[in-house]
C-alpha cells in the first residue's frame, strides 16, 4: 500500500468522524487531504475503502508477527496489532461501527472481509485454517475479534488494558471450548465459540 493510500485512508476516517458514514464519500475526503482525484480513484467508492483498510490492518498485524510462544500467545499479539491499526483512526472507526448496523451492504462486506482476515491471522499463528475445520476456526476467531472490538470501543484507557483483558479472556474461552469439542487437551486451537454476549460487527 502506497503512502498516498495511507494518507487517503486517514482522511477518509477523519471525514467519517466529522460527517458520519452515511454522509461520507472518498472524493470529498481526498479533497480535504489535497489528494488529486485521479490518485484517489483506486479507493473510489466506500466498499473499496473498507476493503483497503482491512488489508492495511492485516498487513499491520502480519508484519513482524511473533513466531514464539503458544498459538494463543501468537493470536493475542496478531489481534492486538490489528487493534492498533483501528486505534490510529479511533474516532472514525467508532463512527463507522456505529453506522454499520444500519447499512446492510457494508455490514455484509465487513463480515466477509473480516472472516477472510481471520484466516490469515490463524495461518500466521501456525494454526491450519483450511478445510471444514479451518472454516470453523475462522468463525470462532471472528467471534473473538468482534468481542475484542466491542471492548475496544468502550476502552478509554491509554494502554488499552481493558481491550487486552477482553481479548485474553475470549481466547482462553475459545481454547477451552476447542479442547472440549475435540476431546483433547494438547495443542491450543481456536474453534467456533463466541463469548457470553452477541458482539457487534467489527472492522
N, C-alpha and C positions, 0 to 999 in steps of 0.2 A: 504494500500500500504506500502510495507516494505521500510526501509531506502536504501537498495540496489537498489530497483526500482527507488527511487527518485534520487539517485546518477547516475544511468544509464540514466534516462531521461535528467538530466543536461548535462551529457557527450554527449548525442545524439544532443542536441541543440548546444553545443559547436562545435561539428563536422559539423553540418549543417551550422553554421555561418562561419566556416573556409573553407569548401569544397563545400557547396551548397547542396540542397536537392537531385539533380539527381546523385550526386557522394557519397551519404551518405549510410552507412549500420550500423545496430545496432551492428554487430560483431566488426567492426572497432572502433566504439565508446566505446564498452566495453574494448577493448584492450587499448585504450587511457586512460581509467579510472582505469585500473588494475583490472577489474572485470572479474572473471572466466566466460568462455563462457557457462558453464552449468547453471550458475545463470542468465545469460543474455538471455537464450533461451526463457524465458517467454515473452520477447519482441523481439522475434527472427526475426521479419520482420517489415517493415516500417508501414504496416497497424496496427499491434498490438501496435506499439509505439504510433501512432496517437491516437488510442482509449484509451490507458493507460493515455496519457497526458490529454485527455478530461475528463476522470474520476477524475484525480488529480485536475484539475481546478474546476470541480463540487464540489469535497469534500472541497476545499478551500473556495468556496462560501457558501456552506451549513453549514459548521462547525461554530457554534456560530452565526447563522443568526439572524438578528434583528427581533423581533416579535412586535415591536412597530411602530407607525406611520401609514400612509396610505399604501395601496398596492403599489402605485407608489414609496413611500419612501423606502419600503422594496425591491422592484425590483432594485432601484438605488443602494442600499447597496450590494445586491447579485451580480449584474453585475460588480460593481467596484471591489468586492473581486475576481471575475473571471479575470478581467483585471490585478489585482495584480499578479495573477498566471502567466499570459503572461509576465508581466514586469520583473519577476525574470529571464526570459530567453529571453530577448528582442531581441538581435541580431539574435539568431537562429530562433525565431518565425517569425520575419520580413522576414528573408531569405526564410523560408518555405512558407509564404503567398505570396511572390513574385513569387515563383515557381509553386504554386498550379494551376493557370490558364492554365499552360502548361502540367498538369498531370491530365487528366480527372478522373482517378480512385481515386486519392487522393482527388480531389475536391468533388466527389460524396460521398466518405466516410465521409469527414469532414462535408459536408452539412447534411447528415443523422444523424450523431452523434450529431451535434450542435442542430438540431431540437429536438432530444430527451432530450438534456441538458436543453433546454428552458422549457420543460415540468416540469422538476424538479425545475427550478427557479420559475415558476408560482406557483407550489404547495407550495414551501417554503414561497412565498409571500401571501399565503392564497387565491389564485385565482384558480378556477376549470379549469383543463387542460384536462378534459375527454370529449369524445363525439365529434361530428362535430364542435361545438362551441369551444371546447378546442383545436382542430386542428387549427382552425382559429387563436386563441390566440397564440398558439405556433409559427405559421408562422409570426404573427405580431411581437412577441418578438424577433424572429430570425432576422427580418429586423432591429429592434432596435439594436440588438447585433452587426450585421455586420457593421452598420453605426458607432457604437462606436469604433469598432476595426479599422475601416478605420481612424477615427480621432486619435486614439492612435498611429497608425503607423507614423503619422506626428508630434506627440506631443513630443517635446524635453524638455519640462519643468520638473523641478524636482518634482513638486507636481501633475503633470498630470491634471492641471487645464483645459486645452483645451479639454481633454478627458471627464472630468466630465461635462463640459458645453455641449458638444455634446450629451452625454447620457441623461442629464436632458432635453434638447430640444427635443430629439427623443421621450422620454417617455411622455412629455407633448403633443406632436402632436398625438401620438398613443392614449393617453387617450381621447383627444378631438374627434378624429375620432370615437372611440368606442362609445362614448356617442351619437354622431350624427347618427351613423349607427343603434343604438338600440333605438333611440328616447328617451333617458333617461339622467338624469343629477345627478344621485345619486352616487352609488359606482363606483370608477375608475376601469376600466378594460382595459387591453392591448389587442388590436384587430389587425386585418390584415391591417396594414398600413405601408408603407415604407416612409422614409424621401425623400426629393426632388430628390436626385440622386440615381442611382442604385449602391449599395455598392459592394465591392469585397467580395470574400469568406473569411470566418474567421475560427478561431480555435474553 
